[in-house]
Each structure stands twice: as C-alpha cells, then as structure tokens.
Amino acid sequence: MAASRAGLTLIGMPGAGKSTVGVLLSKRLALDFVDSDLAIQVREGKPLQQVLDERGYLGFRALEEQVLLALEPRGTVIATGGSVVYSEAAMRHLRAGSRIVWLDAPLEALRARIRDYDSRGISRRPEQTFAELFAERQALYARYAELRIDCARGTQEDVLERVIAAL
C-alpha cells in the first residue's frame, strides 16, 4: 500500500465515522488527509448547512463534485460527504487514485449518532427522511465500494483495525 502511494477514499452515511477513521488511517499509513465536507466549507467560507440552504441539494452536489475532482487522491485518505456516490465522475476520479472503502453502519446505529439531521448539512431531497436516504444510498455505496467494513460494533479504533486488515 505505502509503496504505491495509492490513497483511500472513505464512503458511507453521515455518522458512519468517515472523518474520525480517516484521520486515524492517515496517521497509521502516513498519508495526507482531506475531509471533503470541510474542503467545501473552507472554499465557500460558510457552514455546510448554509451552503445547502443557499444552493439546494442539487447545487450542493454539483459543488461537491467540483471540489472532489480538484483533489489528488493518490497518497491521501479522503473522508467524503455521504452524497459523493451521486457523482459518477467524482467516483471515477477517486477510484483512479485510491481504493474505495465503504464504512457501513446499520440505520439504527446511525440514528443514535445523528441527532441534528435537519441542521447537519446532509444533502437530501426536501422532506426526505433519514431512513429513505439510507435506503437510497445503500445500493450506490455497494456499487462503488471495493471494500465494505462493518461499523456496527466496536470503537473507531476497532474500525481502523478492520480497514487495515482488509487492505
């Protein structure tokens, strides 16, 4: 892994642990780290929810695609926003320089972790419930993932060890 300097791209639902596990992976594997949601906030100079409110979910996804296409995935761990899988171009770009790892957590666990669904900056159709969003995205995550890591149990460090073992 380190010799090729291939990166890792983490996909999955909000609350799956992409940002936290991503930082741990970058330290363990001596790779750069980028949180794409944070990159969007820095580029726009405002919180994610405000960007979503101003652009709408489709405008947000177009911006997310631009930000991801500008990243160099080689040598980097990228924690993506949960909606990255709506962009085939972004996923193709990320796959060209990194392995796609799906951090898969069950709906019940995500519900327990996400308490601010309406203000967290989650790209979704208006009035779409979290359960509906979860069901819609599962097939997309499965389509793009090279590795699926079960995040239903254990700590973030346990998830880190599962990712390392799967690589």
C-alpha positions, 0 to 999 in steps of 0.5 A: 500500500505505502509503496504505491502511494495509492490513497483511500477514499472513505464512503458511507452515511453521515455518522458512519465515522468517515472523518474520525477513521480517516484521520486515524488511517492517515496517521497509521499509513502516513498519508495526507488527509482531506475531509471533503465536507470541510474542503467545501466549507473552507472554499465557500467560507460558510457552514455546510448547512448554509451552503445547502440552504443557499444552493439546494441539494442539487447545487450542493452536489454539483459543488461537491463534485467540483471540489472532489475532482480538484483533489489528488487522491493518490497518497491521501485518505479522503473522508467524503460527504455521504452524497459523493456516490451521486457523482459518477465522475467524482467516483471515477476520479477517486477510484483512479487514485485510491481504493474505495472503502465503504464504512457501513453502519446499520440505520439504527446505529446511525440514528443514535449518532445523528441527532441534528439531521435537519441542521447537519448539512446532509444533502437530501431531497426536501422532506426526505427522511433519514431512513429513505436516504439510507435506503437510497444510498445503500445500493450506490455505496455497494456499487462503488465500494471495493471494500465494505467494513462493518461499523456496527460494533466496536470503537473507531479504533476497532474500525481502523483495525478492520480497514487495515486488515482488509487492505 
